[in-house]
Amino acid sequence: MTGKRLCSLMRFSKVTIRQLKKRTGFTLKRIREVRAAGIYDANICRDWIEAITGNDPGHDLAEYYAQQRG
């Protein structure tokens, strides 16, 4: 999942960086790094999508997003 798509998902779900920090325990710096660089591992992508939306996207959808580069 590209950083741009991750930002769009956060915007669509109305989740701020600070809210995501509370949900995951990640630092603000780490969240900003991931928003800039993206995620390319299906399992990690699945965890981030679930943290943002509150719903488990399933393995297939997470793997699809993880394969998207650029």
C-alpha positions in Angstrom: 0.0 0.0 0.0 1.5 3.3 -1.0 1.7 6.1 1.5 -0.7 8.2 -0.6 -3.3 5.4 -0.5 -2.8 5.0 3.3 -3.3 8.8 3.7 -6.5 8.5 1.6 -7.8 5.7 3.8 -7.1 7.6 6.9 -8.9 10.7 5.5 -11.9 8.6 4.3 -12.2 6.9 7.7 -11.7 10.3 9.5 -8.8 9.0 11.6 -6.1 11.4 12.6 -2.4 10.6 13.3 -3.0 11.1 17.0 -6.0 8.8 17.0 -4.0 6.1 15.2 -1.2 6.6 17.8 -3.7 5.8 20.6 -5.1 2.8 18.8 -1.7 1.2 17.9 0.8 2.6 20.3 3.1 3.6 17.5 5.0 6.9 17.8 3.9 9.9 15.7 7.2 9.7 13.9 6.7 6.1 12.9 3.2 6.8 11.6 4.5 9.7 9.5 7.3 7.5 8.1 4.8 4.9 7.0 2.5 7.5 5.5 5.5 8.8 3.5 7.0 5.4 2.5 4.0 3.0 2.4 3.7 -0.6 3.4 4.7 -3.6 1.2 4.2 -6.6 3.5 0.7 -8.1 3.4 0.5 -8.9 7.1 1.6 -5.5 8.2 -0.7 -3.9 5.6 -3.6 -5.9 7.0 -2.8 -4.7 10.6 -2.7 -1.1 9.5 -6.0 -1.3 7.6 -7.6 -2.9 10.6 -6.2 -0.2 12.9 -7.5 2.6 10.7 -10.9 1.2 9.8 -11.7 -1.1 12.7 -12.5 -4.0 10.4 -10.3 -6.9 9.3 -9.9 -6.6 5.5 -9.0 -10.3 5.0 -5.8 -11.7 3.7 -6.6 -11.4 0.0 -7.4 -7.7 0.1 -4.4 -6.9 2.3 -2.1 -8.8 -0.1 -3.6 -6.9 -3.1 -2.8 -3.5 -1.4 0.7 -4.7 -0.4 1.5 -5.5 -4.0 0.5 -2.0 -5.2 3.7 0.0 -5.7 3.5 3.5 -6.9 
